Amino acid sequence: MKKINVTFSIPEDTNKALHLMIERRQMSSFVTKVINEALAREKEVLKLAYIEAENDSDRKRSISEWQALDVEDWE
């Protein structure tokens, strides 16, 4: 897998804790793992929100009402 260098800012206390807990040679793999885990959680939250929206009866009713205004009938 191709890797790139990324620069970002984090709080100083977070940086100190990170360097106390994680060896320098393992820093990239640790940060990658943590980011991937957070992204997976966010993806699941988004998926559940889409499912909830798909099953929302008010949303379905609104779509149905708007579909009744079919453009072909506008003459």
mmCIF file of the N, C-alpha and C atoms, coordinates in Angstrom:
data_MODEL
# 
_entry.id   MODEL 
# 
loop_
_atom_site.group_PDB 
_atom_site.id 
_atom_site.type_symbol 
_atom_site.label_atom_id 
_atom_site.label_alt_id 
_atom_site.label_comp_id 
_atom_site.label_asym_id 
_atom_site.label_entity_id 
_atom_site.label_seq_id 
_atom_site.pdbx_PDB_ins_code 
_atom_site.Cartn_x 
_atom_site.Cartn_y 
_atom_site.Cartn_z 
_atom_site.occupancy 
_atom_site.B_iso_or_equiv 
_atom_site.pdbx_formal_charge 
_atom_site.auth_seq_id 
_atom_site.auth_comp_id 
_atom_site.auth_asym_id 
_atom_site.auth_atom_id 
_atom_site.pdbx_PDB_model_num 
ATOM 1   N N  . MET A 1 1  ? 0.846   -1.174 0.000   1.00 0.00 ? 1  MET A N  1 
ATOM 2   C CA . MET A 1 1  ? 0.000   0.000  0.000   1.00 0.00 ? 1  MET A CA 1 
ATOM 3   C C  . MET A 1 1  ? 0.894   1.240  0.000   1.00 0.00 ? 1  MET A C  1 
ATOM 4   N N  . LYS A 1 2  ? 0.558   2.172  -0.890  1.00 0.00 ? 2  LYS A N  1 
ATOM 5   C CA . LYS A 1 2  ? 1.316   3.415  -0.967  1.00 0.00 ? 2  LYS A CA 1 
ATOM 6   C C  . LYS A 1 2  ? 1.059   4.253  0.283   1.00 0.00 ? 2  LYS A C  1 
ATOM 7   N N  . LYS A 1 3  ? 2.102   4.870  0.798   1.00 0.00 ? 3  LYS A N  1 
ATOM 8   C CA . LYS A 1 3  ? 1.979   5.715  1.987   1.00 0.00 ? 3  LYS A CA 1 
ATOM 9   C C  . LYS A 1 3  ? 2.346   7.146  1.627   1.00 0.00 ? 3  LYS A C  1 
ATOM 10  N N  . ILE A 1 4  ? 1.744   8.088  2.357   1.00 0.00 ? 4  ILE A N  1 
ATOM 11  C CA . ILE A 1 4  ? 2.048   9.497  2.183   1.00 0.00 ? 4  ILE A CA 1 
ATOM 12  C C  . ILE A 1 4  ? 2.321   10.108 3.559   1.00 0.00 ? 4  ILE A C  1 
ATOM 13  N N  . ASN A 1 5  ? 3.043   11.202 3.571   1.00 0.00 ? 5  ASN A N  1 
ATOM 14  C CA . ASN A 1 5  ? 3.262   11.944 4.813   1.00 0.00 ? 5  ASN A CA 1 
ATOM 15  C C  . ASN A 1 5  ? 2.124   12.936 4.981   1.00 0.00 ? 5  ASN A C  1 
ATOM 16  N N  . VAL A 1 6  ? 1.622   13.052 6.206   1.00 0.00 ? 6  VAL A N  1 
ATOM 17  C CA . VAL A 1 6  ? 0.515   13.946 6.511   1.00 0.00 ? 6  VAL A CA 1 
ATOM 18  C C  . VAL A 1 6  ? 0.912   14.816 7.697   1.00 0.00 ? 6  VAL A C  1 
ATOM 19  N N  . THR A 1 7  ? 0.594   16.090 7.602   1.00 0.00 ? 7  THR A N  1 
ATOM 20  C CA . THR A 1 7  ? 0.857   17.007 8.704   1.00 0.00 ? 7  THR A CA 1 
ATOM 21  C C  . THR A 1 7  ? -0.472  17.518 9.240   1.00 0.00 ? 7  THR A C  1 
ATOM 22  N N  . PHE A 1 8  ? -0.661  17.427 10.544  1.00 0.00 ? 8  PHE A N  1 
ATOM 23  C CA . PHE A 1 8  ? -1.865  17.944 11.176  1.00 0.00 ? 8  PHE A CA 1 
ATOM 24  C C  . PHE A 1 8  ? -1.513  18.358 12.592  1.00 0.00 ? 8  PHE A C  1 
ATOM 25  N N  . SER A 1 9  ? -2.401  19.109 13.215  1.00 0.00 ? 9  SER A N  1 
ATOM 26  C CA . SER A 1 9  ? -2.159  19.611 14.565  1.00 0.00 ? 9  SER A CA 1 
ATOM 27  C C  . SER A 1 9  ? -2.995  18.845 15.577  1.00 0.00 ? 9  SER A C  1 
ATOM 28  N N  . ILE A 1 10 ? -2.390  18.558 16.722  1.00 0.00 ? 10 ILE A N  1 
ATOM 29  C CA . ILE A 1 10 ? -3.103  17.942 17.837  1.00 0.00 ? 10 ILE A CA 1 
ATOM 30  C C  . ILE A 1 10 ? -2.719  18.702 19.110  1.00 0.00 ? 10 ILE A C  1 
ATOM 31  N N  . PRO A 1 11 ? -3.550  18.621 20.131  1.00 0.00 ? 11 PRO A N  1 
ATOM 32  C CA . PRO A 1 11 ? -3.209  19.307 21.385  1.00 0.00 ? 11 PRO A CA 1 
ATOM 33  C C  . PRO A 1 11 ? -1.866  18.802 21.943  1.00 0.00 ? 11 PRO A C  1 
ATOM 34  N N  . GLU A 1 12 ? -1.150  19.677 22.578  1.00 0.00 ? 12 GLU A N  1 
ATOM 35  C CA . GLU A 1 12 ? 0.165   19.346 23.130  1.00 0.00 ? 12 GLU A CA 1 
ATOM 36  C C  . GLU A 1 12 ? 0.085   18.184 24.119  1.00 0.00 ? 12 GLU A C  1 
ATOM 37  N N  . ASP A 1 13 ? -0.934  18.183 24.983  1.00 0.00 ? 13 ASP A N  1 
ATOM 38  C CA . ASP A 1 13 ? -1.087  17.096 25.951  1.00 0.00 ? 13 ASP A CA 1 
ATOM 39  C C  . ASP A 1 13 ? -1.301  15.751 25.260  1.00 0.00 ? 13 ASP A C  1 
ATOM 40  N N  . THR A 1 14 ? -2.062  15.758 24.177  1.00 0.00 ? 14 THR A N  1 
ATOM 41  C CA . THR A 1 14 ? -2.295  14.530 23.417  1.00 0.00 ? 14 THR A CA 1 
ATOM 42  C C  . THR A 1 14 ? -0.992  14.031 22.816  1.00 0.00 ? 14 THR A C  1 
ATOM 43  N N  . ASN A 1 15 ? -0.218  14.951 22.290  1.00 0.00 ? 15 ASN A N  1 
ATOM 44  C CA . ASN A 1 15 ? 1.067   14.590 21.695  1.00 0.00 ? 15 ASN A CA 1 
ATOM 45  C C  . ASN A 1 15 ? 2.015   13.989 22.749  1.00 0.00 ? 15 ASN A C  1 
ATOM 46  N N  . LYS A 1 16 ? 2.050   14.605 23.927  1.00 0.00 ? 16 LYS A N  1 
ATOM 47  C CA . LYS A 1 16 ? 2.909   14.080 24.996  1.00 0.00 ? 16 LYS A CA 1 
ATOM 48  C C  . LYS A 1 16 ? 2.472   12.673 25.406  1.00 0.00 ? 16 LYS A C  1 
ATOM 49  N N  . ALA A 1 17 ? 1.174   12.484 25.582  1.00 0.00 ? 17 ALA A N  1 
ATOM 50  C CA . ALA A 1 17 ? 0.665   11.167 25.968  1.00 0.00 ? 17 ALA A CA 1 
ATOM 51  C C  . ALA A 1 17 ? 0.968   10.133 24.894  1.00 0.00 ? 17 ALA A C  1 
ATOM 52  N N  . LEU A 1 18 ? 0.791   10.518 23.640  1.00 0.00 ? 18 LEU A N  1 
ATOM 53  C CA . LEU A 1 18 ? 1.068   9.607  22.522  1.00 0.00 ? 18 LEU A CA 1 
ATOM 54  C C  . LEU A 1 18 ? 2.525   9.161  22.543  1.00 0.00 ? 18 LEU A C  1 
ATOM 55  N N  . HIS A 1 19 ? 3.431   10.102 22.716  1.00 0.00 ? 19 HIS A N  1 
ATOM 56  C CA . HIS A 1 19 ? 4.855   9.765  22.718  1.00 0.00 ? 19 HIS A CA 1 
ATOM 57  C C  . HIS A 1 19 ? 5.278   8.990  23.975  1.00 0.00 ? 19 HIS A C  1 
ATOM 58  N N  . LEU A 1 20 ? 4.561   9.165  25.074  1.00 0.00 ? 20 LEU A N  1 
ATOM 59  C CA . LEU A 1 20 ? 4.859   8.379  26.275  1.00 0.00 ? 20 LEU A CA 1 
ATOM 60  C C  . LEU A 1 20 ? 4.399   6.927  26.131  1.00 0.00 ? 20 LEU A C  1 
ATOM 61  N N  . MET A 1 21 ? 3.296   6.741  25.416  1.00 0.00 ? 21 MET A N  1 
ATOM 62  C CA . MET A 1 21 ? 2.678   5.417  25.338  1.00 0.00 ? 21 MET A CA 1 
ATOM 63  C C  . MET A 1 21 ? 3.121   4.587  24.134  1.00 0.00 ? 21 MET A C  1 
ATOM 64  N N  . ILE A 1 22 ? 3.482   5.246  23.041  1.00 0.00 ? 22 ILE A N  1 
ATOM 65  C CA . ILE A 1 22 ? 3.772   4.536  21.792  1.00 0.00 ? 22 ILE A CA 1 
ATOM 66  C C  . ILE A 1 22 ? 5.209   4.788  21.369  1.00 0.00 ? 22 ILE A C  1 
ATOM 67  N N  . GLU A 1 23 ? 5.894   3.701  21.023  1.00 0.00 ? 23 GLU A N  1 
ATOM 68  C CA . GLU A 1 23 ? 7.279   3.835  20.550  1.00 0.00 ? 23 GLU A CA 1 
ATOM 69  C C  . GLU A 1 23 ? 7.288   4.557  19.210  1.00 0.00 ? 23 GLU A C  1 
ATOM 70  N N  . ARG A 1 24 ? 8.320   5.346  18.999  1.00 0.00 ? 24 ARG A N  1 
ATOM 71  C CA . ARG A 1 24 ? 8.431   6.147  17.779  1.00 0.00 ? 24 ARG A CA 1 
ATOM 72  C C  . ARG A 1 24 ? 8.306   5.295  16.520  1.00 0.00 ? 24 ARG A C  1 
ATOM 73  N N  . ARG A 1 25 ? 8.904   4.135  16.510  1.00 0.00 ? 25 ARG A N  1 
ATOM 74  C CA . ARG A 1 25 ? 8.864   3.299  15.302  1.00 0.00 ? 25 ARG A CA 1 
ATOM 75  C C  . ARG A 1 25 ? 7.492   2.683  15.063  1.00 0.00 ? 25 ARG A C  1 
ATOM 76  N N  . GLN A 1 26 ? 6.624   2.728  16.053  1.00 0.00 ? 26 GLN A N  1 
ATOM 77  C CA . GLN A 1 26 ? 5.274   2.173  15.905  1.00 0.00 ? 26 GLN A CA 1 
ATOM 78  C C  . GLN A 1 26 ? 4.214   3.269  15.768  1.00 0.00 ? 26 GLN A C  1 
ATOM 79  N N  . MET A 1 27 ? 4.652   4.525  15.754  1.00 0.00 ? 27 MET A N  1 
ATOM 80  C CA . MET A 1 27 ? 3.720   5.655  15.746  1.00 0.00 ? 27 MET A CA 1 
ATOM 81  C C  . MET A 1 27 ? 2.799   5.630  14.532  1.00 0.00 ? 27 MET A C  1 
ATOM 82  N N  . SER A 1 28 ? 3.338   5.480  13.332  1.00 0.00 ? 28 SER A N  1 
ATOM 83  C CA . SER A 1 28 ? 2.511   5.515  12.123  1.00 0.00 ? 28 SER A CA 1 
ATOM 84  C C  . SER A 1 28 ? 1.474   4.401  12.111  1.00 0.00 ? 28 SER A C  1 
ATOM 85  N N  . SER A 1 29 ? 1.890   3.196  12.481  1.00 0.00 ? 29 SER A N  1 
ATOM 86  C CA . SER A 1 29 ? 0.928   2.092  12.464  1.00 0.00 ? 29 SER A CA 1 
ATOM 87  C C  . SER A 1 29 ? -0.146  2.277  13.539  1.00 0.00 ? 29 SER A C  1 
ATOM 88  N N  . PHE A 1 30 ? 0.227   2.834  14.692  1.00 0.00 ? 30 PHE A N  1 
ATOM 89  C CA . PHE A 1 30 ? -0.746  3.084  15.747  1.00 0.00 ? 30 PHE A CA 1 
ATOM 90  C C  . PHE A 1 30 ? -1.772  4.127  15.302  1.00 0.00 ? 30 PHE A C  1 
ATOM 91  N N  . VAL A 1 31 ? -1.290  5.237  14.773  1.00 0.00 ? 31 VAL A N  1 
ATOM 92  C CA . VAL A 1 31 ? -2.189  6.305  14.327  1.00 0.00 ? 31 VAL A CA 1 
ATOM 93  C C  . VAL A 1 31 ? -3.087  5.800  13.199  1.00 0.00 ? 31 VAL A C  1 
ATOM 94  N N  . THR A 1 32 ? -2.541  5.041  12.271  1.00 0.00 ? 32 THR A N  1 
ATOM 95  C CA . THR A 1 32 ? -3.333  4.473  11.181  1.00 0.00 ? 32 THR A CA 1 
ATOM 96  C C  . THR A 1 32 ? -4.433  3.569  11.727  1.00 0.00 ? 32 THR A C  1 
ATOM 97  N N  . LYS A 1 33 ? -4.083  2.720  12.700  1.00 0.00 ? 33 LYS A N  1 
ATOM 98  C CA . LYS A 1 33 ? -5.066  1.813  13.295  1.00 0.00 ? 33 LYS A CA 1 
ATOM 99  C C  . LYS A 1 33 ? -6.194  2.594  13.974  1.00 0.00 ? 33 LYS A C  1 
ATOM 100 N N  . VAL A 1 34 ? -5.829  3.595  14.761  1.00 0.00 ? 34 VAL A N  1 
ATOM 101 C CA . VAL A 1 34 ? -6.826  4.388  15.485  1.00 0.00 ? 34 VAL A CA 1 
ATOM 102 C C  . VAL A 1 34 ? -7.736  5.142  14.512  1.00 0.00 ? 34 VAL A C  1 
ATOM 103 N N  . ILE A 1 35 ? -7.164  5.717  13.480  1.00 0.00 ? 35 ILE A N  1 
ATOM 104 C CA . ILE A 1 35 ? -7.969  6.435  12.489  1.00 0.00 ? 35 ILE A CA 1 
ATOM 105 C C  . ILE A 1 35 ? -8.909  5.474  11.770  1.00 0.00 ? 35 ILE A C  1 
ATOM 106 N N  . ASN A 1 36 ? -8.413  4.317  11.363  1.00 0.00 ? 36 ASN A N  1 
ATOM 107 C CA . ASN A 1 36 ? -9.262  3.340  10.678  1.00 0.00 ? 36 ASN A CA 1 
ATOM 108 C C  . ASN A 1 36 ? -10.412 2.860  11.563  1.00 0.00 ? 36 ASN A C  1 
ATOM 109 N N  . GLU A 1 37 ? -10.142 2.656  12.840  1.00 0.00 ? 37 GLU A N  1 
ATOM 110 C CA . GLU A 1 37 ? -11.211 2.259  13.772  1.00 0.00 ? 37 GLU A CA 1 
ATOM 111 C C  . GLU A 1 37 ? -12.258 3.363  13.896  1.00 0.00 ? 37 GLU A C  1 
ATOM 112 N N  . ALA A 1 38 ? -11.810 4.612  14.009  1.00 0.00 ? 38 ALA A N  1 
ATOM 113 C CA . ALA A 1 38 ? -12.740 5.737  14.119  1.00 0.00 ? 38 ALA A CA 1 
ATOM 114 C C  . ALA A 1 38 ? -13.555 5.891  12.838  1.00 0.00 ? 38 ALA A C  1 
ATOM 115 N N  . LEU A 1 39 ? -12.919 5.717  11.690  1.00 0.00 ? 39 LEU A N  1 
ATOM 116 C CA . LEU A 1 39 ? -13.636 5.807  10.416  1.00 0.00 ? 39 LEU A CA 1 
ATOM 117 C C  . LEU A 1 39 ? -14.681 4.704  10.289  1.00 0.00 ? 39 LEU A C  1 
ATOM 118 N N  . ALA A 1 40 ? -14.354 3.509  10.746  1.00 0.00 ? 40 ALA A N  1 
ATOM 119 C CA . ALA A 1 40 ? -15.315 2.400  10.706  1.00 0.00 ? 40 ALA A CA 1 
ATOM 120 C C  . ALA A 1 40 ? -16.524 2.705  11.580  1.00 0.00 ? 40 ALA A C  1 
ATOM 121 N N  . ARG A 1 41 ? -16.292 3.283  12.764  1.00 0.00 ? 41 ARG A N  1 
ATOM 122 C CA . ARG A 1 41 ? -17.412 3.664  13.639  1.00 0.00 ? 41 ARG A CA 1 
ATOM 123 C C  . ARG A 1 41 ? -18.270 4.743  12.983  1.00 0.00 ? 41 ARG A C  1 
ATOM 124 N N  . GLU A 1 42 ? -17.638 5.736  12.388  1.00 0.00 ? 42 GLU A N  1 
ATOM 125 C CA . GLU A 1 42 ? -18.375 6.812  11.720  1.00 0.00 ? 42 GLU A CA 1 
ATOM 126 C C  . GLU A 1 42 ? -19.181 6.269  10.544  1.00 0.00 ? 42 GLU A C  1 
ATOM 127 N N  . LYS A 1 43 ? -18.599 5.335  9.812   1.00 0.00 ? 43 LYS A N  1 
ATOM 128 C CA . LYS A 1 43 ? -19.299 4.724  8.679   1.00 0.00 ? 43 LYS A CA 1 
ATOM 129 C C  . LYS A 1 43 ? -20.542 3.981  9.167   1.00 0.00 ? 43 LYS A C  1 
ATOM 130 N N  . GLU A 1 44 ? -20.427 3.297  10.280  1.00 0.00 ? 44 GLU A N  1 
ATOM 131 C CA . GLU A 1 44 ? -21.568 2.556  10.840  1.00 0.00 ? 44 GLU A CA 1 
ATOM 132 C C  . GLU A 1 44 ? -22.657 3.520  11.307  1.00 0.00 ? 44 GLU A C  1 
ATOM 133 N N  . VAL A 1 45 ? -22.262 4.631  11.934  1.00 0.00 ? 45 VAL A N  1 
ATOM 134 C CA . VAL A 1 45 ? -23.229 5.642  12.366  1.00 0.00 ? 45 VAL A CA 1 
ATOM 135 C C  . VAL A 1 45 ? -23.968 6.203  11.154  1.00 0.00 ? 45 VAL A C  1 
ATOM 136 N N  . LEU A 1 46 ? -23.236 6.498  10.093  1.00 0.00 ? 46 LEU A N  1 
ATOM 137 C CA . LEU A 1 46 ? -23.847 7.026  8.878   1.00 0.00 ? 46 LEU A CA 1 
ATOM 138 C C  . LEU A 1 46 ? -24.789 6.006  8.250   1.00 0.00 ? 46 LEU A C  1 
ATOM 139 N N  . LYS A 1 47 ? -24.365 4.745  8.221   1.00 0.00 ? 47 LYS A N  1 
ATOM 140 C CA . LYS A 1 47 ? -25.201 3.680  7.676   1.00 0.00 ? 47 LYS A CA 1 
ATOM 141 C C  . LYS A 1 47 ? -26.519 3.577  8.448   1.00 0.00 ? 47 LYS A C  1 
ATOM 142 N N  . LEU A 1 48 ? -26.442 3.613  9.772   1.00 0.00 ? 48 LEU A N  1 
ATOM 143 C CA . LEU A 1 48 ? -27.650 3.539  10.595  1.00 0.00 ? 48 LEU A CA 1 
ATOM 144 C C  . LEU A 1 48 ? -28.548 4.749  10.376  1.00 0.00 ? 48 LEU A C  1 
ATOM 145 N N  . ALA A 1 49 ? -27.947 5.918  10.168  1.00 0.00 ? 49 ALA A N  1 
ATOM 146 C CA . ALA A 1 49 ? -28.742 7.121  9.908   1.00 0.00 ? 49 ALA A CA 1 
ATOM 147 C C  . ALA A 1 49 ? -29.477 6.999  8.575   1.00 0.00 ? 49 ALA A C  1 
ATOM 148 N N  . TYR A 1 50 ? -28.818 6.447  7.560   1.00 0.00 ? 50 TYR A N  1 
ATOM 149 C CA . TYR A 1 50 ? -29.470 6.240  6.269   1.00 0.00 ? 50 TYR A CA 1 
ATOM 150 C C  . TYR A 1 50 ? -30.615 5.238  6.393   1.00 0.00 ? 50 TYR A C  1 
ATOM 151 N N  . ILE A 1 51 ? -30.395 4.177  7.144   1.00 0.00 ? 51 ILE A N  1 
ATOM 152 C CA . ILE A 1 51 ? -31.450 3.178  7.352   1.00 0.00 ? 51 ILE A CA 1 
ATOM 153 C C  . ILE A 1 51 ? -32.635 3.807  8.067   1.00 0.00 ? 51 ILE A C  1 
ATOM 154 N N  . GLU A 1 52 ? -32.350 4.599  9.084   1.00 0.00 ? 52 GLU A N  1 
ATOM 155 C CA . GLU A 1 52 ? -33.417 5.271  9.827   1.00 0.00 ? 52 GLU A CA 1 
ATOM 156 C C  . GLU A 1 52 ? -34.190 6.222  8.912   1.00 0.00 ? 52 GLU A C  1 
ATOM 157 N N  . ALA A 1 53 ? -33.479 6.968  8.090   1.00 0.00 ? 53 ALA A N  1 
ATOM 158 C CA . ALA A 1 53 ? -34.138 7.896  7.166   1.00 0.00 ? 53 ALA A CA 1 
ATOM 159 C C  . ALA A 1 53 ? -34.984 7.134  6.148   1.00 0.00 ? 53 ALA A C  1 
ATOM 160 N N  . GLU A 1 54 ? -34.473 6.013  5.674   1.00 0.00 ? 54 GLU A N  1 
ATOM 161 C CA . GLU A 1 54 ? -35.207 5.202  4.696   1.00 0.00 ? 54 GLU A CA 1 
ATOM 162 C C  . GLU A 1 54 ? -36.516 4.684  5.277   1.00 0.00 ? 54 GLU A C  1 
ATOM 163 N N  . ASN A 1 55 ? -36.545 4.427  6.555   1.00 0.00 ? 55 ASN A N  1 
ATOM 164 C CA . ASN A 1 55 ? -37.730 3.874  7.203   1.00 0.00 ? 55 ASN A CA 1 
ATOM 165 C C  . ASN A 1 55 ? -38.622 4.936  7.844   1.00 0.00 ? 55 ASN A C  1 
ATOM 166 N N  . ASP A 1 56 ? -38.285 6.205  7.681   1.00 0.00 ? 56 ASP A N  1 
ATOM 167 C CA . ASP A 1 56 ? -39.047 7.290  8.296   1.00 0.00 ? 56 ASP A CA 1 
ATOM 168 C C  . ASP A 1 56 ? -40.371 7.488  7.552   1.00 0.00 ? 56 ASP A C  1 
ATOM 169 N N  . SER A 1 57 ? -41.483 7.316  8.254   1.00 0.00 ? 57 SER A N  1 
ATOM 170 C CA . SER A 1 57 ? -42.801 7.406  7.611   1.00 0.00 ? 57 SER A CA 1 
ATOM 171 C C  . SER A 1 57 ? -43.111 8.822  7.132   1.00 0.00 ? 57 SER A C  1 
ATOM 172 N N  . ASP A 1 58 ? -42.684 9.843  7.863   1.00 0.00 ? 58 ASP A N  1 
ATOM 173 C CA . ASP A 1 58 ? -42.909 11.226 7.419   1.00 0.00 ? 58 ASP A CA 1 
ATOM 174 C C  . ASP A 1 58 ? -42.165 11.500 6.118   1.00 0.00 ? 58 ASP A C  1 
ATOM 175 N N  . ARG A 1 59 ? -40.952 11.010 6.019   1.00 0.00 ? 59 ARG A N  1 
ATOM 176 C CA . ARG A 1 59 ? -40.160 11.175 4.802   1.00 0.00 ? 59 ARG A CA 1 
ATOM 177 C C  . ARG A 1 59 ? -40.846 10.481 3.632   1.00 0.00 ? 59 ARG A C  1 
ATOM 178 N N  . LYS A 1 60 ? -41.305 9.250  3.857   1.00 0.00 ? 60 LYS A N  1 
ATOM 179 C CA . LYS A 1 60 ? -41.986 8.504  2.799   1.00 0.00 ? 60 LYS A CA 1 
ATOM 180 C C  . LYS A 1 60 ? -43.248 9.225  2.343   1.00 0.00 ? 60 LYS A C  1 
ATOM 181 N N  . ARG A 1 61 ? -44.004 9.775  3.296   1.00 0.00 ? 61 ARG A N  1 
ATOM 182 C CA . ARG A 1 61 ? -45.225 10.503 2.969   1.00 0.00 ? 61 ARG A CA 1 
ATOM 183 C C  . ARG A 1 61 ? -44.893 11.739 2.137   1.00 0.00 ? 61 ARG A C  1 
ATOM 184 N N  . SER A 1 62 ? -43.864 12.471 2.508   1.00 0.00 ? 62 SER A N  1 
ATOM 185 C CA . SER A 1 62 ? -43.467 13.668 1.763   1.00 0.00 ? 62 SER A CA 1 
ATOM 186 C C  . SER A 1 62 ? -43.056 13.309 0.339   1.00 0.00 ? 62 SER A C  1 
ATOM 187 N N  . ILE A 1 63 ? -42.308 12.244 0.189   1.00 0.00 ? 63 ILE A N  1 
ATOM 188 C CA . ILE A 1 63 ? -41.897 11.801 -1.152  1.00 0.00 ? 63 ILE A CA 1 
ATOM 189 C C  . ILE A 1 63 ? -43.122 11.449 -1.976  1.00 0.00 ? 63 ILE A C  1 
ATOM 190 N N  . SER A 1 64 ? -44.041 10.741 -1.363  1.00 0.00 ? 64 SER A N  1 
ATOM 191 C CA . SER A 1 64 ? -45.272 10.352 -2.059  1.00 0.00 ? 64 SER A CA 1 
ATOM 192 C C  . SER A 1 64 ? -46.069 11.582 -2.490  1.00 0.00 ? 64 SER A C  1 
ATOM 193 N N  . GLU A 1 65 ? -46.157 12.576 -1.613  1.00 0.00 ? 65 GLU A N  1 
ATOM 194 C CA . GLU A 1 65 ? -46.891 13.801 -1.938  1.00 0.00 ? 65 GLU A CA 1 
ATOM 195 C C  . GLU A 1 65 ? -46.227 14.545 -3.095  1.00 0.00 ? 65 GLU A C  1 
ATOM 196 N N  . TRP A 1 66 ? -44.901 14.604 -3.084  1.00 0.00 ? 66 TRP A N  1 
ATOM 197 C CA . TRP A 1 66 ? -44.200 15.291 -4.168  1.00 0.00 ? 66 TRP A CA 1 
ATOM 198 C C  . TRP A 1 66 ? -44.306 14.515 -5.473  1.00 0.00 ? 66 TRP A C  1 
ATOM 199 N N  . GLN A 1 67 ? -44.324 13.189 -5.409  1.00 0.00 ? 67 GLN A N  1 
ATOM 200 C CA . GLN A 1 67 ? -44.455 12.385 -6.623  1.00 0.00 ? 67 GLN A CA 1 
ATOM 201 C C  . GLN A 1 67 ? -45.831 12.586 -7.254  1.00 0.00 ? 67 GLN A C  1 
ATOM 202 N N  . ALA A 1 68 ? -46.820 12.953 -6.464  1.00 0.00 ? 68 ALA A N  1 
ATOM 203 C CA . ALA A 1 68 ? -48.160 13.213 -6.979  1.00 0.00 ? 68 ALA A CA 1 
ATOM 204 C C  . ALA A 1 68 ? -48.169 14.446 -7.885  1.00 0.00 ? 68 ALA A C  1 
ATOM 205 N N  . LEU A 1 69 ? -47.170 15.281 -7.734  1.00 0.00 ? 69 LEU A N  1 
ATOM 206 C CA . LEU A 1 69 ? -47.056 16.477 -8.570  1.00 0.00 ? 69 LEU A CA 1 
ATOM 207 C C  . LEU A 1 69 ? -46.232 16.180 -9.807  1.00 0.00 ? 69 LEU A C  1 
ATOM 208 N N  . ASP A 1 70 ? -46.501 15.069 -10.431 1.00 0.00 ? 70 ASP A N  1 
ATOM 209 C CA . ASP A 1 70 ? -45.757 14.616 -11.609 1.00 0.00 ? 70 ASP A CA 1 
ATOM 210 C C  . ASP A 1 70 ? -45.749 15.693 -12.677 1.00 0.00 ? 70 ASP A C  1 
ATOM 211 N N  . VAL A 1 71 ? -44.601 16.021 -13.177 1.00 0.00 ? 71 VAL A N  1 
ATOM 212 C CA . VAL A 1 71 ? -44.415 17.109 -14.149 1.00 0.00 ? 71 VAL A CA 1 
ATOM 213 C C  . VAL A 1 71 ? -45.208 16.841 -15.431 1.00 0.00 ? 71 VAL A C  1 
ATOM 214 N N  . GLU A 1 72 ? -45.401 15.595 -15.804 1.00 0.00 ? 72 GLU A N  1 
ATOM 215 C CA . GLU A 1 72 ? -46.113 15.288 -17.036 1.00 0.00 ? 72 GLU A CA 1 
ATOM 216 C C  . GLU A 1 72 ? -47.556 15.779 -16.993 1.00 0.00 ? 72 GLU A C  1 
ATOM 217 N N  . ASP A 1 73 ? -48.109 15.930 -15.827 1.00 0.00 ? 73 ASP A N  1 
ATOM 218 C CA . ASP A 1 73 ? -49.493 16.381 -15.687 1.00 0.00 ? 73 ASP A CA 1 
ATOM 219 C C  . ASP A 1 73 ? -49.627 17.896 -15.695 1.00 0.00 ? 73 ASP A C  1 
ATOM 220 N N  . TRP A 1 74 ? -48.542 18.611 -15.843 1.00 0.00 ? 74 TRP A N  1 
ATOM 221 C CA . TRP A 1 74 ? -48.572 20.068 -15.807 1.00 0.00 ? 74 TRP A CA 1 
ATOM 222 C C  . TRP A 1 74 ? -48.779 20.619 -17.216 1.00 0.00 ? 74 TRP A C  1 
ATOM 223 N N  . GLU A 1 75 ? -49.985 20.756 -17.638 1.00 0.00 ? 75 GLU A N  1 
ATOM 224 C CA . GLU A 1 75 ? -50.233 21.333 -18.955 1.00 0.00 ? 75 GLU A CA 1 
ATOM 225 C C  . GLU A 1 75 ? -51.211 22.440 -18.880 1.00 0.00 ? 75 GLU A C  1 
# 
